[in-house]
């Protein structure tokens, strides 16, 4: 368990490297990111401990990511919440003569203070923009 802000920042940096492999990374990590603010008192509340444990477990139990095949179509899923934006790129591959849909990558980020005032439709549109920007390589 991190004991100070520097250890929390280090943990988030390490986990952040694998953020594309962790579904809903930004939403899960939000309580820990708030601890990195200068005006926040370092106190490991229940939701912060839960976020820490969830991220730690996500690395060891992350879903198996598929290798993309540009000959097959992609499926794109998006979701937004009051905490963050997220998207997943999936593809249906044939494994052992059966169609299997699986993730290729995940993207997410926390929302900015001004974006917190957006309505549901604007948040979903913002999520689409995020996905198109970050997944541009796969969609061209």
N, C-alpha and C positions, 0 to 999 in steps of 0.2 A: 504494500500500500504506500503510495507517495506520501512523504512527510512534509514537503514544502513546495512552493510554486515552481521552483526550478525542476524538481523531480516530476511534477505534473506536466510541465512543458516538454520535458524530455520524453515522457510516456506518450503524450499526444503527438509529438513529432515522429516517434517510432511507429505508432499505430496509423498516423496519417499517411505514411509511405504505402500502406496497404489499403488505403481507403477505397480503392476501386474493387477490392475483394470483399468488402464488408458492406452488407446491405444496410441502408439508413444510417451510415456512419455519422453524418452531421447531427442528426436528431439524438442519437445515442450519446455522442460526445458533448453535447451542449452544456450540461451541468458542469463538466470539467473545464470547458473553455471559459465559463463564467468565473471560475476560480483564478484564472490567469489575469483578470482585470486588476488594475492597481488598487481600486477602492473596495475590493472584496476581501472579507476576512477568511483566512484559510480554516475552514471547518468542514470535515467530511460528514455531510449529512447522509441520510438514508439514500436519497436519489443520486448523490454523487458516488457513493460506494457501489450502488447498483450499476451506474454507468461505467465505472471502472471495471467491475467484474464482467459486465456484458461485453465490453470491448476486448478484454483479455480472453474471454471464452470465444469470441467471434474469430479470433485468429486461429484457434486450434480446431474449430468446427465449421470453418467457412465452407460454403457450398463449392462443389467441384466446378471450376470454371471451364467452359468449353473453348476449344480453339476455333476461331472464326473460319468460315468457309465462304468466300465471296461469291461462290456459285449458287448458294442457297439464300433465300430471303431472311431478313432480320425481323424481329418483333421488338417493339419499343414500348416500354411501360414507364409512366410518370406518376408522381404523387407529390402533393405539397401539404404542408401542415403549418400550424402556427410557429413551429420551431425551425423547419428547414424544407429544402427542396430535394427531391430524389428522382433518379431515373435508373432504369435497368435495360440493358440491351440483351436480348435473348435470341436464340436461333434453334430451329428444329433440325437435329442431326439424326441420321439413321445409325443406330447402334444395335448390333445383333438382329438385324432385319426389323427393328421396331423404331418408330419415330419417337425421339426423346427431346423434349424442349428443356434447354438449360441456359443459364446465364453466361454471357461472355464477359460483361463487366458491369459494375455499379458506379454511379456518380451521385454525389450529394454535396450540399453545402448548407450552412446555417443562413437564415434570412437576415437581411440588414434591418436596422431600426425603421427606416422609411418604408421598407417592403412589408413590415408587420401590419401596416394600415391597409394593405391591398385587400380587395374582396376575393372571393373564391375563384372567380373567372380569371382575374388578373394574375392570381397566384399560379393557376394551372398554365396560363400563357407564359409566365416567367419560367416555369418548369420546362416547358417546351423549348424556349430559347436556350436555357442552360444545356439541355440535352443536345440540341442541334449544334451548339458551339463546341461542347466537349466530345461529342461522338461524330464530329465532322468526318474524321478519317474513315469510319465505317460506312457512312451514308453517301459518300461521293460516288 
